[in-house]
Amino acid sequence: MTKLAPVALAKLFGGLYLYGAGLALMVHAAIGLSPWDVFAQGVSKQLHITYGQATIAVSLLVLLGWIPLRQKPGFGTAMNAIFIGVFADSVASWLPALGNYWAQLGMFIGGMAVMATATGLYISANYGMGPRDGLAVGTARASGWAVWKVRTGYEVIVLLAGWAMGGQVREGTVIFAVCIGYLMQVSLKLFGVKTHK
């Protein structure tokens, strides 16, 4: 059973709140999203639910995919699936209207930086992988394929599916794809998370 330590819990929930806030900023900027978020946005439009609710629904759906892969979720996995969507909706409710494109671009870049920082913070709590990361790792383990190939394959599939459902694919999608890897690497290093031997 996972031991729940106060400092680690603060890292976990602080990270999840910031992650949700970063997502809310990027969605509100309306210049495109990451592949999984394009998919969630498409789901929200098709089901007429909020973006946060769609994020929760997608996370729970992804967790069902863990079952045949025999992936075991941690406490942080469950909290990730539920609270990122809740926090995204709560932050989205008070974001101001944006008057021009440069404000949109600035909000998107700021949201991406917040999300990358949040990733290092919540992972440093050591309470388990997020649903999408676990799906990629579990599929790679079961198939023998490299994790990056599996992750890329999933992201292409959800991007196309989300786009078909009305999710927004624009320059922000490209900016995210180019920048997020480096930003996450910096964040993980900042919070002392080892990514290699």
HELIX and SHEET records of a PDB file:
HELIX    1   1 PRO A    6  ALA A   29  1                                  24    
HELIX    2   2 PRO A   35  LEU A   47  1                                  13    
HELIX    3   3 TYR A   51  LEU A   64  1                                  14    
HELIX    4   4 TRP A   66  LEU A   69  1                                   4    
HELIX    5   5 PHE A   75  ALA A   92  1                                  18    
HELIX    6   6 TYR A  101  ILE A  123  1                                  23    
HELIX    7   7 PRO A  131  SER A  143  1                                  13    
HELIX    8   8 VAL A  147  ALA A  164  1                                  18    
HELIX    9   9 GLU A  171  LEU A  190  1                                  20    
END                                                                             
